[in-house]
């Protein structure tokens, strides 16, 4: 582990002002299971600020939802990232983009593995988002890094180390790091970017979880944020949701 920026309690402390800004906007989020964890984290945080109403609605047809809304829905199929790109584009083109202030979707950790052609996937993603940005300049499109998993632990991991066998979690997270680095280089500081992977890899004490393989250094999720190695537990979902809300609120002007 090495030190990274301390996310600390800052984002959660700022929640009242963040939620007030978002409560006046129309937002859509396409996701699968880790996204559902994020939505629950958003509900956790809004529940602690009952005087501010964030209208969280599960719907892909935001045109039917009047007024400010934080809409979300399942999008695409896991292990098929292209289905998520195409599904998001189709949804925006069917009228959602014209009805929104902000829109974004995320891939799941199962969408990128060592078998993934990362360069081709990123090219498809960036082409699709570039097209949407050009066609719908009033809508803010937010980019999201791919979530991570933990590294194999316990007796099996110990045995693999003895036998010099690779531990589960290394190759997969390395591939996700490659895609996330493409996102960071292309959009960081230029377009809105929610760095979910970095939030997951930054432990509660501010340290960053780093793995190394063949001279390459990359991230893994902090054990404090997951109970099954990939999905976010209560601690993880609150931390990540707070970071997400801060990024979205920064786009409200």
PAVO-593575 format. One record per residue: residue in three letters; x, y, z of N, C-alpha, C in turn. Coordinates in pm, whole numbers, plus 50000, padded with zeros to 5 digits. Example, Ala and Ser with C-alpha at 12.3 -4.5 7.8 and 13.67 -1.06 7.14 Angstrom:
REM PAVO-593575
("ala",(51319,49431,50780),(51230,49550,50780),(51320,49670,50780))
("ser",(51285,49775,50708),(51367,49894,50714),(51290,50003,50787))
//
This chain:
REM PAVO-593575
("unk",(50083,49881,50000),(50000,50000,50000),(50087,50125,50000))
("unk",(50040,50230,49935),(50108,50357,49941),(50005,50465,49962))
("unk",(50049,50581,50005),(49957,50687,50041),(49894,50750,49916))
("unk",(49767,50785,49931),(49697,50857,49826),(49623,50971,49892))
("unk",(49543,51043,49815),(49468,51154,49871),(49365,51099,49969))
("unk",(49351,51165,50082),(49259,51120,50185),(49119,51169,50154))
("unk",(49030,51076,50116),(48893,51115,50087),(48822,51158,50214))
("unk",(48859,51098,50326),(48811,51139,50456),(48660,51155,50462))
("unk",(48615,51239,50552),(48471,51262,50570),(48425,51385,50496))
("unk",(48515,51449,50419),(48483,51573,50349),(48357,51567,50265))
("unk",(48347,51472,50172),(48227,51466,50088),(48098,51451,50166))
("unk",(48098,51369,50269),(47976,51349,50347),(47941,51474,50427))
("unk",(48043,51546,50474),(48019,51669,50547),(47951,51773,50459))
("unk",(47982,51770,50329),(47927,51867,50235),(47791,51828,50180))
("unk",(47736,51716,50227),(47613,51662,50167),(47496,51760,50160))
("unk",(47465,51836,50265),(47348,51925,50254),(47356,52019,50134))
("unk",(47470,52085,50115),(47482,52178,50002),(47485,52104,49869))
("unk",(47548,51987,49867),(47554,51906,49745),(47414,51861,49704))
("unk",(47338,51811,49799),(47203,51762,49768),(47110,51874,49726))
("unk",(47125,51991,49784),(47041,52105,49745),(47062,52138,49598))
("unk",(47186,52133,49552),(47215,52165,49413),(47159,52059,49319))
("unk",(47174,51932,49357),(47126,51824,49271),(46975,51810,49273))
("unk",(46912,51853,49381),(46767,51838,49394),(46690,51921,49291))
("unk",(46758,52010,49221),(46694,52093,49119),(46723,52045,48977))
("unk",(46791,51931,48963),(46838,51886,48832),(46770,51756,48790))
("unk",(46786,51727,48661),(46735,51603,48605),(46855,51518,48562))
("unk",(46869,51403,48627),(46988,51318,48610),(46945,51176,48576))
("unk",(47024,51109,48492),(47000,50966,48464),(47130,50889,48482))
("unk",(47120,50770,48543),(47232,50681,48568),(47196,50539,48524))
("unk",(47269,50484,48426),(47249,50346,48381),(47353,50255,48444))
("unk",(47311,50138,48493),(47402,50056,48573),(47356,49911,48579))
("unk",(47434,49832,48655),(47395,49698,48697),(47414,49689,48849))
("unk",(47474,49581,48900),(47470,49557,49045),(47552,49654,49129))
("unk",(47675,49688,49089),(47753,49783,49167),(47686,49920,49161))
("unk",(47622,49950,49049),(47546,50074,49039),(47430,50075,49136))
("unk",(47368,49958,49155),(47261,49949,49254),(47314,49976,49394))
("unk",(47437,49931,49422),(47501,49963,49549),(47518,50114,49564))
("unk",(47559,50180,49457),(47576,50326,49460),(47443,50396,49488))
("unk",(47338,50350,49421),(47206,50410,49444),(47164,50394,49589))
("unk",(47192,50277,49648),(47158,50258,49789),(47240,50353,49876))
("unk",(47366,50375,49836),(47449,50471,49909),(47391,50612,49902))
("unk",(47340,50648,49784),(47276,50779,49769),(47153,50787,49860))
("unk",(47076,50678,49865),(46958,50676,49953),(47001,50688,50100))
("unk",(47111,50623,50136),(47161,50634,50273),(47188,50780,50309))
("unk",(47255,50849,50219),(47295,50987,50245),(47177,51082,50243))
("unk",(47084,51061,50151),(46967,51149,50147),(46878,51125,50269))
("unk",(46876,51001,50318),(46796,50971,50436),(46843,51045,50559))
("unk",(46970,51085,50559),(47025,51160,50672),(47003,51310,50656))
("unk",(46946,51350,50544),(46917,51491,50517),(46771,51504,50472))
("unk",(46677,51468,50559),(46535,51460,50520),(46474,51592,50476))
("unk",(46537,51704,50511),(46481,51833,50472),(46505,51863,50324))
("unk",(46593,51784,50261),(46625,51805,50119),(46575,51684,50042))
("unk",(46485,51705,49949),(46424,51592,49876),(46496,51570,49744))
("unk",(46568,51458,49734),(46625,51416,49607),(46532,51308,49552))
("unk",(46469,51335,49441),(46365,51248,49386),(46429,51132,49310))
("unk",(46459,51023,49382),(46524,50906,49322),(46416,50814,49266))
("unk",(46421,50790,49135),(46318,50712,49067),(46384,50608,48978))
("unk",(46337,50484,48985),(46388,50381,48895),(46308,50388,48765))
("unk",(46371,50440,48660),(46303,50457,48532),(46407,50486,48424))
("unk",(46386,50428,48307),(46471,50459,48192),(46406,50560,48100))
("unk",(46276,50584,48118),(46204,50681,48035),(46179,50807,48116))
("unk",(46282,50889,48127),(46273,51008,48212),(46175,51111,48157))
("unk",(46136,51097,48032),(46040,51191,47976),(45906,51182,48048))
("unk",(45878,51067,48108),(45750,51048,48179),(45757,51094,48324))
("unk",(45875,51139,48368),(45892,51181,48507),(45902,51333,48511))
("unk",(45804,51402,48566),(45807,51548,48568),(45901,51603,48675))
("unk",(45952,51721,48651),(46031,51791,48751),(46170,51733,48773))
("unk",(46240,51784,48872),(46373,51733,48904),(46369,51585,48939))
("unk",(46470,51510,48897),(46470,51366,48922),(46612,51312,48917))
("unk",(46639,51213,48999),(46761,51134,48990),(46715,50995,48946))
("unk",(46707,50976,48814),(46655,50852,48759),(46769,50751,48739))
("unk",(46734,50625,48751),(46833,50520,48727),(46762,50395,48678))
("unk",(46835,50309,48609),(46778,50182,48563),(46889,50087,48526))
("unk",(46855,49960,48516),(46949,49860,48466),(46977,49889,48320))
("unk",(47100,49863,48280),(47140,49895,48143),(47229,49784,48088))
("unk",(47195,49733,47972),(47278,49634,47905),(47288,49503,47979))
("unk",(47388,49425,47942),(47410,49292,48001),(47552,49284,48057))
("unk",(47566,49228,48174),(47699,49210,48232),(47782,49116,48145))
("unk",(47910,49143,48140),(48008,49071,48057),(47994,49106,47910))
("unk",(47911,49203,47878),(47893,49250,47741),(47895,49403,47742))
("unk",(48013,49463,47755),(48019,49608,47769),(47964,49683,47648))
("unk",(47974,49623,47530),(47922,49691,47412),(47770,49708,47422))
("unk",(47702,49613,47487),(47557,49625,47504),(47522,49745,47590))
("unk",(47611,49782,47680),(47586,49897,47767),(47609,50028,47691))
("unk",(47713,50029,47609),(47737,50148,47526),(47619,50170,47432))
("unk",(47580,50065,47363),(47470,50077,47266),(47337,50109,47335))
("unk",(47314,50049,47451),(47191,50076,47524),(47182,50220,47570))
("unk",(47295,50275,47615),(47297,50414,47661),(47273,50509,47544))
("unk",(47342,50485,47434),(47325,50571,47316),(47180,50565,47268))
("unk",(47124,50446,47262),(46986,50430,47215),(46890,50505,47306))
("unk",(46910,50495,47435),(46823,50563,47530),(46831,50715,47513))
("unk",(46951,50766,47496),(46968,50910,47477),(46902,50955,47347))
("unk",(46920,50878,47241),(46866,50916,47110),(46714,50906,47103))
("unk",(46656,50826,47191),(46510,50811,47193),(46441,50926,47266))
("unk",(46517,51023,47309),(46459,51142,47369),(46505,51173,47510))
("unk",(46576,51080,47574),(46617,51103,47712),(46713,51221,47724))
("unk",(46807,51232,47631),(46908,51337,47641),(46845,51476,47644))
("unk",(46743,51496,47563),(46677,51628,47558),(46603,51660,47687))
("unk",(46577,51558,47768),(46500,51578,47892),(46589,51581,48016))
("unk",(46722,51580,47997),(46814,51566,48109),(46915,51681,48117))
("unk",(46959,51707,48240),(47073,51797,48262),(47204,51719,48260))
("unk",(47201,51597,48315),(47320,51512,48323),(47283,51367,48297))
("unk",(47375,51294,48236),(47352,51152,48210),(47485,51077,48216))
("unk",(47480,50955,48265),(47601,50874,48269),(47564,50728,48290))
("unk",(47659,50641,48259),(47643,50499,48289),(47779,50445,48329))
("unk",(47779,50329,48386),(47906,50268,48425),(47913,50123,48379))
("unk",(48034,50079,48353),(48059,49938,48328),(48071,49869,48464))
("unk",(48059,49736,48464),(48079,49657,48585),(48217,49592,48579))
("unk",(48264,49545,48693),(48397,49484,48693),(48403,49359,48605))
("unk",(48290,49289,48586),(48292,49170,48502),(48300,49204,48353))
("unk",(48285,49331,48318),(48288,49371,48177),(48429,49376,48120))
("unk",(48529,49384,48207),(48668,49392,48160),(48750,49284,48230))
("unk",(48809,49196,48150),(48891,49085,48197),(49020,49084,48117))
("unk",(49113,48995,48149),(49236,48988,48069),(49210,48957,47921))
("unk",(49093,48900,47889),(49061,48868,47750),(49005,48988,47674))
("unk",(48977,49097,47744),(48916,49214,47681),(49017,49289,47596))
("unk",(48976,49329,47476),(49056,49419,47394),(49029,49560,47446))
("unk",(49110,49603,47541),(49086,49730,47609),(49088,49847,47512))
("unk",(49183,49848,47420),(49194,49959,47324),(49069,49969,47238))
("unk",(49018,49855,47193),(48899,49856,47108),(48776,49901,47188))
("unk",(48764,49853,47312),(48650,49891,47395),(48653,50041,47423))
("unk",(48770,50094,47454),(48779,50237,47482),(48750,50319,47356))
("unk",(48795,50272,47242),(48767,50342,47117),(48617,50348,47090))
("unk",(48549,50237,47113),(48403,50233,47094),(48333,50326,47192))
("unk",(48377,50322,47317),(48317,50408,47419),(48337,50556,47386))
("unk",(48461,50594,47358),(48490,50736,47335),(48421,50787,47209))
("unk",(48410,50704,47106),(48340,50745,46985),(48192,50769,47014))
("unk",(48132,50679,47092),(47990,50692,47125),(47965,50818,47208))
("unk",(48048,50843,47308),(48028,50960,47394),(48060,51090,47321))
("unk",(48157,51085,47232),(48186,51204,47151),(48066,51240,47065))
("unk",(48004,51138,47008),(47887,51161,46925),(47772,51220,47004))
("unk",(47748,51166,47125),(47640,51217,47208),(47666,51362,47251))
("unk",(47789,51391,47287),(47824,51526,47330),(47802,51627,47217))
("unk",(47834,51586,47094),(47815,51675,46980),(47667,51696,46949))
("unk",(47587,51591,46962),(47445,51601,46926),(47360,51665,47035))
("unk",(47406,51653,47161),(47327,51704,47272),(47416,51793,47361))
("unk",(47455,51909,47311),(47549,51995,47384),(47494,52049,47516))
("unk",(47362,52050,47534),(47304,52101,47658),(47315,51999,47771))
("unk",(47328,51871,47737),(47335,51765,47837),(47480,51740,47877))
("unk",(47505,51732,48005),(47639,51701,48055),(47652,51550,48069))
("unk",(47750,51493,47998),(47776,51349,48007),(47896,51326,48099))
("unk",(47875,51242,48200),(47977,51217,48302),(48040,51080,48277))
("unk",(48170,51073,48285),(48243,50947,48266),(48270,50881,48401))
("unk",(48275,50748,48403),(48292,50673,48528),(48396,50563,48508))
("unk",(48494,50556,48595),(48592,50448,48585),(48530,50316,48627))
("unk",(48590,50207,48581),(48538,50073,48609),(48571,50031,48752))
("unk",(48474,49977,48824),(48500,49933,48962),(48596,49815,48967))
("unk",(48648,49790,49086),(48754,49691,49105),(48707,49574,49190))
("unk",(48794,49476,49203),(48770,49364,49293),(48888,49350,49387))
("unk",(48871,49267,49489),(48981,49243,49583),(49068,49129,49531))
("unk",(49179,49108,49599),(49271,49000,49564),(49240,48878,49649))
("unk",(49252,48762,49590),(49225,48636,49659),(49304,48627,49789))
("unk",(49237,48583,49896),(49302,48570,50026),(49264,48436,50087))
("unk",(49320,48405,50204),(49286,48281,50273),(49379,48165,50238))
("unk",(49340,48043,50278),(49425,47925,50258),(49461,47899,50111))
("unk",(49364,47919,50020),(49393,47895,49878),(49498,47992,49826))
("unk",(49488,48118,49871),(49587,48217,49830),(49725,48180,49884))
("unk",(49729,48133,50008),(49856,48092,50067),(49918,47978,49987))
("unk",(49836,47880,49949),(49885,47767,49871),(49936,47813,49734))
("unk",(49865,47905,49672),(49907,47954,49541),(50041,48028,49551))
("unk",(50059,48102,49659),(50188,48172,49676),(50302,48071,49688))
("unk",(50277,47964,49763),(50379,47860,49779),(50413,47798,49643))
("unk",(50310,47777,49561),(50330,47714,49430),(50364,47814,49321))
("unk",(50376,47942,49358),(50408,48049,49264),(50301,48061,49154))
("unk",(50178,48041,49195),(50066,48055,49102),(50003,48193,49118))
("unk",(49948,48250,49012),(49888,48384,49022),(49761,48383,49108))
("unk",(49744,48487,49187),(49626,48500,49270),(49512,48563,49190))
("unk",(49390,48521,49217),(49274,48580,49150),(49265,48728,49188))
("unk",(49241,48810,49092),(49227,48953,49116),(49337,49035,49052))
("unk",(49451,48974,49027),(49562,49049,48969),(49537,49080,48821))
("unk",(49519,48977,48741),(49505,48999,48597),(49381,49083,48563))
("unk",(49270,49056,48633),(49147,49130,48606),(49162,49278,48641))
("unk",(49216,49307,48759),(49231,49446,48799),(49334,49519,48713))
("unk",(49430,49447,48664),(49528,49510,48574),(49461,49554,48445))
("unk",(49371,49471,48391),(49298,49508,48270),(49207,49627,48296))
("unk",(49142,49628,48411),(49055,49742,48446),(49137,49870,48460))
("unk",(49255,49857,48518),(49345,49973,48532),(49379,50032,48395))
("unk",(49404,49945,48299),(49438,49993,48165),(49324,50074,48105))
("unk",(49201,50026,48121),(49086,50101,48069),(49069,50231,48147))
("unk",(49080,50224,48277),(49062,50343,48359),(49167,50449,48331))
("unk",(49288,50406,48303),(49392,50502,48268),(49360,50572,48136))
("unk",(49300,50500,48043),(49256,50563,47918),(49152,50671,47947))
("unk",(49057,50641,48035),(48955,50739,48074),(49019,50861,48139))
("unk",(49110,50837,48231),(49173,50947,48304),(49254,51037,48211))
("unk",(49327,50977,48119),(49409,51056,48028),(49324,51133,47928))
("unk",(49215,51072,47884),(49130,51135,47783),(49041,51244,47842))
("unk",(48987,51220,47963),(48884,51309,48015),(48920,51383,48143))
("unk",(49019,51334,48218),(49054,51397,48345),(49089,51544,48330))
("unk",(49020,51630,48403),(49044,51773,48396),(48984,51842,48275))
("unk",(48919,51764,48187),(48860,51821,48065),(48710,51804,48063))
("unk",(48664,51686,48102),(48521,51658,48109),(48492,51591,48244))
("unk",(48366,51595,48288),(48334,51538,48420),(48372,51390,48430))
("unk",(48443,51355,48535),(48488,51217,48555),(48469,51179,48701))
("unk",(48388,51075,48724),(48374,51017,48857),(48469,50899,48864))
("unk",(48575,50912,48942),(48676,50806,48951),(48636,50706,49058))
("unk",(48541,50620,49022),(48492,50518,49115),(48604,50425,49158))
("unk",(48690,50386,49064),(48799,50295,49098),(48890,50355,49204))
("unk",(48921,50482,49189),(49009,50545,49288),(48940,50553,49424))
("unk",(48810,50584,49424),(48736,50588,49550),(48739,50452,49618))
("unk",(48721,50346,49539),(48723,50210,49595),(48861,50171,49647))
("unk",(48966,50221,49582),(49102,50182,49617),(49162,50268,49727))
("unk",(49090,50371,49771),(49139,50457,49878),(49072,50416,50009))
("unk",(49150,50354,50096),(49098,50298,50220),(49051,50409,50315))
("unk",(48973,50374,50417),(48924,50474,50512),(49033,50558,50576))
("unk",(49154,50502,50592),(49263,50578,50654),(49338,50664,50554))
("unk",(49292,50665,50427),(49355,50749,50326),(49463,50680,50246))
("unk",(49502,50558,50283),(49604,50487,50206),(49542,50431,50078))
("unk",(49623,50413,49977),(49577,50363,49848),(49619,50217,49833))
("unk",(49530,50133,49784),(49559,49990,49766),(49622,49971,49629))
("unk",(49749,49933,49628),(49821,49911,49503),(49865,49765,49492))
("unk",(49857,49710,49372),(49912,49578,49341),(50025,49597,49240))
("unk",(50116,49501,49237),(50224,49507,49138),(50237,49372,49070))
("unk",(50257,49376,48939),(50274,49254,48860),(50359,49286,48737))
("unk",(50469,49216,48724),(50558,49234,48608),(50595,49379,48585))
("unk",(50620,49450,48695),(50662,49589,48684),(50549,49688,48664))
("unk",(50426,49640,48660),(50309,49728,48643),(50238,49744,48777))
("unk",(50205,49866,48813),(50135,49893,48937),(49991,49934,48906))
("unk",(49894,49875,48979),(49754,49903,48952),(49675,49886,49081))
("unk",(49546,49925,49077),(49464,49933,49198),(49377,49809,49222))
("unk",(49336,49794,49349),(49236,49695,49388),(49145,49760,49490))
("unk",(49026,49706,49509),(48933,49763,49606),(48983,49739,49748))
("unk",(48966,49836,49835),(49002,49820,49976),(48908,49718,50042))
("unk",(48963,49631,50122),(48883,49525,50184),(48771,49582,50271))
("unk",(48789,49702,50325),(48688,49762,50412),(48558,49793,50338))
("unk",(48563,49797,50205),(48448,49841,50127),(48367,49728,50064))
("unk",(48408,49604,50084),(48337,49493,50020),(48333,49372,50110))
("unk",(48223,49299,50104),(48210,49175,50181),(48225,49051,50093))
("unk",(48213,49070,49961),(48222,48955,49870),(48333,48970,49767))
("unk",(48414,49072,49781),(48526,49090,49688),(48498,49182,49572))
("unk",(48372,49227,49554),(48343,49313,49441),(48232,49414,49465))
("unk",(48121,49368,49523),(48011,49459,49550),(48040,49544,49673))
("unk",(47979,49661,49678),(48005,49755,49785),(47918,49726,49907))
("unk",(47980,49720,50024),(47904,49706,50147),(47859,49845,50193))
("unk",(47802,49854,50312),(47748,49983,50357),(47855,50092,50363))
("unk",(47972,50057,50414),(48081,50155,50423),(48123,50199,50282))
("unk",(48142,50101,50195),(48188,50132,50060),(48087,50210,49978))
("unk",(47961,50175,49988),(47860,50242,49907),(47841,50387,49952))
("unk",(47850,50412,50082),(47840,50551,50131),(47957,50634,50081))
("unk",(48076,50579,50092),(48196,50653,50050),(48191,50683,49900))
("unk",(48159,50583,49820),(48155,50603,49676),(48040,50695,49635))
("unk",(47924,50678,49698),(47809,50763,49664),(47837,50909,49697))
("unk",(47903,50934,49808),(47938,51072,49843),(48028,51134,49738))
("unk",(48126,51058,49691),(48215,51107,49586),(48138,51134,49458))
("unk",(48047,51044,49423),(47967,51062,49302),(47885,51190,49311))
("unk",(47815,51210,49421),(47728,51326,49436),(47806,51457,49429))
("unk",(47927,51458,49484),(48010,51578,49478),(48048,51609,49333))
("unk",(48083,51506,49256),(48118,51526,49115),(47998,51580,49038))
("unk",(47881,51523,49062),(47761,51568,48991),(47726,51711,49029))
("unk",(47733,51743,49158),(47699,51877,49202),(47791,51982,49142))
("unk",(47916,51943,49116),(48011,52038,49056),(47971,52077,48914))
("unk",(47885,52000,48852),(47841,52029,48715),(47719,52120,48710))
("unk",(47666,52156,48827),(47543,52234,48830),(47566,52383,48814))
("unk",(47692,52427,48821),(47724,52567,48801),(47695,52654,48921))
//
